[in-house]
Amino acid sequence: MASNTTCCCTVISILAIITAVIVVCVYFTTPSDPAFTIDQFYVSALNLSDVSSTTTAANQTIFFDMKLHNKNKAMGAYYNPVKVTFSYVPNIKLTFVVAEYTIPKFYQHKRKSKHVIDTVTSRGIAPYNRTITSSVFKVEVLTKVGFTSPAYRKKRGVDVVANVRVGQTGEKDSKKGIKLFDSGVGDGLGGLNLQIGWLILSTATILVII
Protein backbone atom coordinates (compact mmCIF):
# COMPACT_ATOMS: atom_id res chain seq x y z
CA MET A 1 0.00 0.00 0.00
CA ALA A 2 2.80 2.36 0.94
CA SER A 3 4.57 1.45 -2.30
CA ASN A 4 1.49 2.36 -4.36
CA THR A 5 1.15 5.67 -2.53
CA THR A 6 4.80 6.48 -3.14
CA CYS A 7 4.48 5.60 -6.82
CA CYS A 8 1.37 7.75 -7.18
CA CYS A 9 3.09 10.70 -5.49
CA THR A 10 6.08 10.29 -7.77
CA VAL A 11 3.89 10.33 -10.89
CA ILE A 12 2.03 13.40 -9.67
CA SER A 13 5.30 15.17 -8.90
CA ILE A 14 6.68 14.40 -12.35
CA LEU A 15 3.49 15.63 -14.01
CA ALA A 16 3.53 18.77 -11.89
CA ILE A 17 7.10 19.47 -13.00
CA ILE A 18 6.20 18.86 -16.65
CA THR A 19 3.20 21.18 -16.34
CA ALA A 20 5.34 23.88 -14.74
CA VAL A 21 7.90 23.59 -17.54
CA ILE A 22 5.16 23.87 -20.17
CA VAL A 23 3.67 26.92 -18.47
CA VAL A 24 7.07 28.62 -18.24
CA CYS A 25 7.91 27.82 -21.86
CA VAL A 26 4.56 29.05 -23.17
CA TYR A 27 4.43 32.24 -21.13
CA PHE A 28 8.05 33.25 -21.44
CA THR A 29 8.68 32.35 -25.08
CA THR A 30 5.55 33.87 -26.62
CA PRO A 31 6.76 35.79 -29.69
CA SER A 32 6.32 39.53 -30.01
CA ASP A 33 4.74 41.04 -33.10
CA PRO A 34 7.12 42.88 -35.43
CA ALA A 35 7.73 46.59 -34.88
CA PHE A 36 6.96 49.04 -37.69
CA THR A 37 8.56 52.49 -37.78
CA ILE A 38 8.35 55.39 -40.25
CA ASP A 39 11.90 56.74 -40.46
CA GLN A 40 11.38 59.12 -43.38
CA PHE A 41 8.26 60.60 -44.95
CA TYR A 42 8.03 63.26 -47.66
CA VAL A 43 5.00 64.56 -49.56
CA SER A 44 6.14 66.64 -52.53
CA ALA A 45 2.78 68.39 -53.05
CA LEU A 46 2.93 69.83 -49.53
CA ASN A 47 6.33 71.42 -49.99
CA LEU A 48 5.06 74.99 -50.06
CA SER A 49 8.56 76.36 -50.60
CA ASP A 50 8.49 74.79 -54.09
CA VAL A 51 5.85 76.46 -56.27
CA SER A 52 5.94 73.67 -58.85
CA SER A 53 5.16 71.03 -56.23
CA THR A 54 1.49 72.02 -56.07
CA THR A 55 0.98 72.32 -59.82
CA THR A 56 2.96 69.47 -61.37
CA ALA A 57 1.13 66.14 -61.56
CA ALA A 58 4.46 64.31 -61.61
CA ASN A 59 5.08 65.56 -58.08
CA GLN A 60 2.00 63.90 -56.60
CA THR A 61 4.16 61.36 -54.82
CA ILE A 62 4.88 60.19 -51.30
CA PHE A 63 8.39 59.09 -50.42
CA PHE A 64 8.76 56.86 -47.37
CA ASP A 65 11.27 54.77 -45.48
CA MET A 66 9.60 52.16 -43.27
CA LYS A 67 11.51 49.84 -40.95
CA LEU A 68 10.13 46.38 -40.16
CA HIS A 69 11.90 44.86 -37.17
CA ASN A 70 11.63 41.31 -35.79
CA LYS A 71 12.22 41.82 -32.06
CA ASN A 72 12.33 38.13 -31.16
CA LYS A 73 15.64 36.70 -29.98
CA ALA A 74 14.93 33.09 -30.88
CA MET A 75 12.34 33.07 -33.70
CA GLY A 76 12.34 34.08 -37.33
CA ALA A 77 9.16 35.62 -38.76
CA TYR A 78 7.14 34.77 -41.87
CA TYR A 79 5.21 37.74 -43.28
CA ASN A 80 2.23 37.56 -45.58
CA PRO A 81 2.09 40.42 -48.13
CA VAL A 82 2.17 43.66 -46.13
CA LYS A 83 -0.46 46.21 -47.18
CA VAL A 84 0.37 49.84 -46.42
CA THR A 85 -2.41 52.44 -46.72
CA PHE A 86 -1.70 56.18 -46.78
CA SER A 87 -4.57 58.51 -45.87
CA TYR A 88 -4.61 62.31 -45.96
CA VAL A 89 -6.32 63.96 -42.99
CA PRO A 90 -6.82 67.67 -43.85
CA ASN A 91 -8.96 68.15 -40.74
CA ILE A 92 -10.58 66.08 -37.99
CA LYS A 93 -13.73 65.54 -40.07
CA LEU A 94 -12.11 64.43 -43.32
CA THR A 95 -9.92 61.44 -44.18
CA PHE A 96 -9.00 60.47 -47.74
CA VAL A 97 -7.16 57.33 -48.80
CA VAL A 98 -4.61 58.70 -51.26
CA ALA A 99 -2.26 55.77 -51.90
CA GLU A 100 -1.73 52.07 -51.26
CA TYR A 101 1.43 50.01 -51.35
CA THR A 102 2.11 46.28 -50.97
CA ILE A 103 5.31 44.66 -49.72
CA PRO A 104 5.60 41.08 -51.06
CA LYS A 105 5.65 38.25 -48.52
CA PHE A 106 9.06 37.50 -47.04
CA TYR A 107 10.96 35.79 -44.24
CA GLN A 108 12.89 37.73 -41.61
CA HIS A 109 15.56 36.27 -39.35
CA LYS A 110 15.51 36.82 -35.59
CA ARG A 111 16.54 40.29 -34.37
CA LYS A 112 16.77 41.58 -37.94
CA SER A 113 15.40 44.74 -39.57
CA LYS A 114 14.21 45.37 -43.10
CA HIS A 115 13.95 48.86 -44.58
CA VAL A 116 11.40 49.44 -47.33
CA ILE A 117 12.38 52.65 -49.12
CA ASP A 118 10.20 53.66 -52.04
CA THR A 119 7.98 56.26 -53.66
CA VAL A 120 4.27 55.78 -54.23
CA THR A 121 2.07 57.88 -56.51
CA SER A 122 -0.88 59.44 -54.73
CA ARG A 123 -4.36 60.08 -56.10
CA GLY A 124 -3.87 63.80 -55.76
CA ILE A 125 -2.91 65.89 -52.74
CA ALA A 126 -3.20 69.64 -52.34
CA PRO A 127 -2.80 71.84 -49.27
CA TYR A 128 -6.22 72.06 -47.65
CA ASN A 129 -5.37 75.41 -46.17
CA ARG A 130 -2.15 77.23 -47.02
CA THR A 131 -2.22 79.13 -43.74
CA ILE A 132 -1.72 76.02 -41.62
CA THR A 133 1.80 75.02 -40.71
CA SER A 134 1.36 71.25 -40.92
CA SER A 135 -0.81 68.47 -42.31
CA VAL A 136 -1.55 64.99 -41.01
CA PHE A 137 -1.30 61.63 -42.75
CA LYS A 138 -2.44 58.31 -41.36
CA VAL A 139 -0.30 55.30 -42.20
CA GLU A 140 -1.87 51.89 -41.60
CA VAL A 141 -0.20 48.49 -42.00
CA LEU A 142 -2.11 45.22 -42.38
CA THR A 143 -0.53 41.77 -42.60
CA LYS A 144 -0.33 38.33 -41.00
CA VAL A 145 2.80 36.99 -39.32
CA GLY A 146 3.86 33.49 -38.27
CA PHE A 147 7.04 32.33 -36.56
CA THR A 148 9.59 29.54 -36.92
CA SER A 149 8.59 27.94 -33.62
CA PRO A 150 6.20 25.02 -34.36
CA ALA A 151 3.91 26.26 -31.59
CA TYR A 152 3.50 29.65 -33.31
CA ARG A 153 3.68 28.70 -36.98
CA LYS A 154 0.03 29.63 -37.53
CA LYS A 155 -0.09 33.22 -38.76
CA ARG A 156 -1.96 35.86 -36.80
CA GLY A 157 -3.25 39.24 -37.88
CA VAL A 158 -1.28 42.44 -37.38
CA ASP A 159 -2.97 45.84 -37.77
CA VAL A 160 -0.93 48.88 -36.73
CA VAL A 161 -1.36 52.58 -37.41
CA ALA A 162 0.29 55.96 -36.83
CA ASN A 163 -0.34 59.59 -37.63
CA VAL A 164 2.48 61.40 -39.40
CA ARG A 165 2.54 65.19 -39.19
CA VAL A 166 4.03 66.87 -42.26
CA GLY A 167 5.35 70.44 -42.23
CA GLN A 168 5.46 73.10 -44.96
CA THR A 169 8.62 71.57 -46.41
CA GLY A 170 6.72 68.37 -47.17
CA GLU A 171 8.79 66.38 -44.67
CA LYS A 172 7.57 64.84 -41.44
CA ASP A 173 7.91 67.17 -38.48
CA SER A 174 9.39 64.65 -36.08
CA LYS A 175 13.13 64.11 -36.31
CA LYS A 176 12.73 60.69 -34.72
CA GLY A 177 11.17 57.61 -36.25
CA ILE A 178 7.42 57.31 -35.78
CA LYS A 179 6.34 53.95 -34.39
CA LEU A 180 3.09 52.37 -35.53
CA PHE A 181 0.86 51.04 -32.76
CA ASP A 182 -1.83 48.38 -32.55
CA SER A 183 -5.09 49.71 -33.94
CA GLY A 184 -7.08 47.25 -31.85
CA VAL A 185 -8.46 45.52 -34.95
CA GLY A 186 -5.90 42.70 -35.28
CA ASP A 187 -6.84 39.38 -33.65
CA GLY A 188 -3.80 39.21 -31.33
CA LEU A 189 -5.25 36.01 -29.85
CA GLY A 190 -2.99 33.41 -31.39
CA GLY A 191 -0.56 33.29 -28.49
CA LEU A 192 -3.28 33.53 -25.84
CA ASN A 193 -5.33 30.69 -27.32
CA LEU A 194 -2.25 28.50 -27.51
CA GLN A 195 -1.37 29.21 -23.89
CA ILE A 196 -4.88 28.31 -22.75
CA GLY A 197 -4.79 25.14 -24.84
CA TRP A 198 -1.53 23.96 -23.29
CA LEU A 199 -2.80 24.63 -19.78
CA ILE A 200 -6.05 22.76 -20.38
CA LEU A 201 -4.20 19.81 -21.93
CA SER A 202 -1.73 19.62 -19.04
CA THR A 203 -4.47 19.81 -16.41
CA ALA A 204 -6.58 17.19 -18.18
CA THR A 205 -3.61 14.82 -18.39
CA ILE A 206 -2.98 15.07 -14.66
CA LEU A 207 -6.64 14.48 -13.82
CA VAL A 208 -6.88 11.44 -16.09
CA ILE A 209 -3.80 9.78 -14.61
CA ILE A 210 -4.86 10.54 -11.05
C-alpha positions as CSV (number, residue, x, y, z in Angstrom):
1,M,0.0,0.0,0.0
2,A,2.8,2.4,0.9
3,S,4.6,1.4,-2.3
4,N,1.5,2.4,-4.4
5,T,1.1,5.7,-2.5
6,T,4.8,6.5,-3.1
7,C,4.5,5.6,-6.8
8,C,1.4,7.8,-7.2
9,C,3.1,10.7,-5.5
10,T,6.1,10.3,-7.8
11,V,3.9,10.3,-10.9
12,I,2.0,13.4,-9.7
13,S,5.3,15.2,-8.9
14,I,6.7,14.4,-12.4
15,L,3.5,15.6,-14.0
16,A,3.5,18.8,-11.9
17,I,7.1,19.5,-13.0
18,I,6.2,18.9,-16.6
19,T,3.2,21.2,-16.3
20,A,5.3,23.9,-14.7
21,V,7.9,23.6,-17.5
22,I,5.2,23.9,-20.2
23,V,3.7,26.9,-18.5
24,V,7.1,28.6,-18.2
25,C,7.9,27.8,-21.9
26,V,4.6,29.1,-23.2
27,Y,4.4,32.2,-21.1
28,F,8.1,33.2,-21.4
29,T,8.7,32.3,-25.1
30,T,5.6,33.9,-26.6
31,P,6.8,35.8,-29.7
32,S,6.3,39.5,-30.0
33,D,4.7,41.0,-33.1
34,P,7.1,42.9,-35.4
35,A,7.7,46.6,-34.9
36,F,7.0,49.0,-37.7
37,T,8.6,52.5,-37.8
38,I,8.3,55.4,-40.3
39,D,11.9,56.7,-40.5
40,Q,11.4,59.1,-43.4
41,F,8.3,60.6,-45.0
42,Y,8.0,63.3,-47.7
43,V,5.0,64.6,-49.6
44,S,6.1,66.6,-52.5
45,A,2.8,68.4,-53.0
46,L,2.9,69.8,-49.5
47,N,6.3,71.4,-50.0
48,L,5.1,75.0,-50.1
49,S,8.6,76.4,-50.6
50,D,8.5,74.8,-54.1
51,V,5.9,76.5,-56.3
52,S,5.9,73.7,-58.8
53,S,5.2,71.0,-56.2
54,T,1.5,72.0,-56.1
55,T,1.0,72.3,-59.8
56,T,3.0,69.5,-61.4
57,A,1.1,66.1,-61.6
58,A,4.5,64.3,-61.6
59,N,5.1,65.6,-58.1
60,Q,2.0,63.9,-56.6
61,T,4.2,61.4,-54.8
62,I,4.9,60.2,-51.3
63,F,8.4,59.1,-50.4
64,F,8.8,56.9,-47.4
65,D,11.3,54.8,-45.5
66,M,9.6,52.2,-43.3
67,K,11.5,49.8,-41.0
68,L,10.1,46.4,-40.2
69,H,11.9,44.9,-37.2
70,N,11.6,41.3,-35.8
71,K,12.2,41.8,-32.1
72,N,12.3,38.1,-31.2
73,K,15.6,36.7,-30.0
74,A,14.9,33.1,-30.9
75,M,12.3,33.1,-33.7
76,G,12.3,34.1,-37.3
77,A,9.2,35.6,-38.8
78,Y,7.1,34.8,-41.9
79,Y,5.2,37.7,-43.3
80,N,2.2,37.6,-45.6
81,P,2.1,40.4,-48.1
82,V,2.2,43.7,-46.1
83,K,-0.5,46.2,-47.2
84,V,0.4,49.8,-46.4
85,T,-2.4,52.4,-46.7
86,F,-1.7,56.2,-46.8
87,S,-4.6,58.5,-45.9
88,Y,-4.6,62.3,-46.0
89,V,-6.3,64.0,-43.0
90,P,-6.8,67.7,-43.8
91,N,-9.0,68.2,-40.7
92,I,-10.6,66.1,-38.0
93,K,-13.7,65.5,-40.1
94,L,-12.1,64.4,-43.3
95,T,-9.9,61.4,-44.2
96,F,-9.0,60.5,-47.7
97,V,-7.2,57.3,-48.8
98,V,-4.6,58.7,-51.3
99,A,-2.3,55.8,-51.9
100,E,-1.7,52.1,-51.3
101,Y,1.4,50.0,-51.3
102,T,2.1,46.3,-51.0
103,I,5.3,44.7,-49.7
104,P,5.6,41.1,-51.1
105,K,5.7,38.3,-48.5
106,F,9.1,37.5,-47.0
107,Y,11.0,35.8,-44.2
108,Q,12.9,37.7,-41.6
109,H,15.6,36.3,-39.3
110,K,15.5,36.8,-35.6
111,R,16.5,40.3,-34.4
112,K,16.8,41.6,-37.9
113,S,15.4,44.7,-39.6
114,K,14.2,45.4,-43.1
115,H,14.0,48.9,-44.6
116,V,11.4,49.4,-47.3
117,I,12.4,52.6,-49.1
118,D,10.2,53.7,-52.0
119,T,8.0,56.3,-53.7
120,V,4.3,55.8,-54.2
121,T,2.1,57.9,-56.5
122,S,-0.9,59.4,-54.7
123,R,-4.4,60.1,-56.1
124,G,-3.9,63.8,-55.8
125,I,-2.9,65.9,-52.7
126,A,-3.2,69.6,-52.3
127,P,-2.8,71.8,-49.3
128,Y,-6.2,72.1,-47.6
129,N,-5.4,75.4,-46.2
130,R,-2.1,77.2,-47.0
131,T,-2.2,79.1,-43.7
132,I,-1.7,76.0,-41.6
133,T,1.8,75.0,-40.7
134,S,1.4,71.3,-40.9
135,S,-0.8,68.5,-42.3
136,V,-1.5,65.0,-41.0
137,F,-1.3,61.6,-42.7
138,K,-2.4,58.3,-41.4
139,V,-0.3,55.3,-42.2
140,E,-1.9,51.9,-41.6
141,V,-0.2,48.5,-42.0
142,L,-2.1,45.2,-42.4
143,T,-0.5,41.8,-42.6
144,K,-0.3,38.3,-41.0
145,V,2.8,37.0,-39.3
146,G,3.9,33.5,-38.3
147,F,7.0,32.3,-36.6
148,T,9.6,29.5,-36.9
149,S,8.6,27.9,-33.6
150,P,6.2,25.0,-34.4
151,A,3.9,26.3,-31.6
152,Y,3.5,29.6,-33.3
153,R,3.7,28.7,-37.0
154,K,0.0,29.6,-37.5
155,K,-0.1,33.2,-38.8
156,R,-2.0,35.9,-36.8
157,G,-3.2,39.2,-37.9
158,V,-1.3,42.4,-37.4
159,D,-3.0,45.8,-37.8
160,V,-0.9,48.9,-36.7
161,V,-1.4,52.6,-37.4
162,A,0.3,56.0,-36.8
163,N,-0.3,59.6,-37.6
164,V,2.5,61.4,-39.4
165,R,2.5,65.2,-39.2
166,V,4.0,66.9,-42.3
167,G,5.3,70.4,-42.2
168,Q,5.5,73.1,-45.0
169,T,8.6,71.6,-46.4
170,G,6.7,68.4,-47.2
171,E,8.8,66.4,-44.7
172,K,7.6,64.8,-41.4
173,D,7.9,67.2,-38.5
174,S,9.4,64.6,-36.1
175,K,13.1,64.1,-36.3
176,K,12.7,60.7,-34.7
177,G,11.2,57.6,-36.2
178,I,7.4,57.3,-35.8
179,K,6.3,53.9,-34.4
180,L,3.1,52.4,-35.5
181,F,0.9,51.0,-32.8
182,D,-1.8,48.4,-32.5
183,S,-5.1,49.7,-33.9
184,G,-7.1,47.2,-31.8
185,V,-8.5,45.5,-34.9
186,G,-5.9,42.7,-35.3
187,D,-6.8,39.4,-33.6
188,G,-3.8,39.2,-31.3
189,L,-5.2,36.0,-29.8
190,G,-3.0,33.4,-31.4
191,G,-0.6,33.3,-28.5
192,L,-3.3,33.5,-25.8
193,N,-5.3,30.7,-27.3
194,L,-2.2,28.5,-27.5
195,Q,-1.4,29.2,-23.9
196,I,-4.9,28.3,-22.7
197,G,-4.8,25.1,-24.8
198,W,-1.5,24.0,-23.3
199,L,-2.8,24.6,-19.8
200,I,-6.1,22.8,-20.4
201,L,-4.2,19.8,-21.9
202,S,-1.7,19.6,-19.0
203,T,-4.5,19.8,-16.4
204,A,-6.6,17.2,-18.2
205,T,-3.6,14.8,-18.4
206,I,-3.0,15.1,-14.7
207,L,-6.6,14.5,-13.8
208,V,-6.9,11.4,-16.1
209,I,-3.8,9.8,-14.6
210,I,-4.9,10.5,-11.0
